[in-house]
Amino acid sequence: MTNIGFRILPKVRNVSDEVLDTYRGFVTPHLSDNMNRLNAVDVSIRPIHTRGTLVGSAFTVKTRPGDNLMVHKAIDMAGPGDVIVVDAGGDLTNAIMGEIMVNIAKKNGIEGFIIDGAIRDMEPIRDMNYPLYAKGVTHRGPYKDGPGEINVPIQLGGVIVRPGDVILADMDGVVVVPYEHAEALIGKVRQTMAAERKIMADIEQGTIDRSWVDEVLRKKGCEGV
């Protein structure tokens, strides 16, 4: 019988390394805009590190709030190209991980972490600039009892994350891309990037057309336009 709530499933990789490499050149606003702004993780999950972009395949962990036994196991299973995404219930009572676990993960080549919960050892983690996103910080350590699950669908800040989904996170926050749409979105994002480059060039040359602002105001019935 399946032991639901306390089980480990195999790692899933649903997109190629080439797709992940392409996403490293993207930013979260462009992805979010091209998914109608609905796959954006809640803003309460923020970067702990100081700069940079995190891209990878979702390696999911669901754990009891305040317990990190399954996160330890995930660190031993994951590797290059993986982002460990932890559903710790958003609880901030206990830290799910700290400096020691970050150093092990870095040594294993894991791309980074996104945790719907708390971490500790904020200062040394910031100093090493290892990509880590969390909901909060506390000095209180975790328990190591379980239960929990690895590589199952989880909830992260209001967004469902499945094993193998694409994760893109930067200083603006976290976006989750369903793996089956990852390749199709590349062309759309590139179009957005090209359009934005043209806008920036028009600003620099003083040729940008701002007439749309008054047009929208008139359509909305604004007086004094």
Buried (B, 14 or more C-beta within 10 A) or exposed (E): EEEEEEBBEEBBBBBEEEBBEBBEEBBBBBBBEBBEEEBBBBEBBBBBBEEEBBBBBBBBBBBBBBBBBBBBBBBEBBBEBBBBBBBBBBBBBBBBBBBEBBBBBBEBEBBBBBBBBBBBBBEEBBEEEBBBBBBBBBEEBBEEEBBBBBBBBBEBBEBEBBBBBBBBBBEBBBBBBBBEBBBEBBEBBBEBEEEEEEEEEEEEEEEEEEEEEEEEEEEEEEEEE
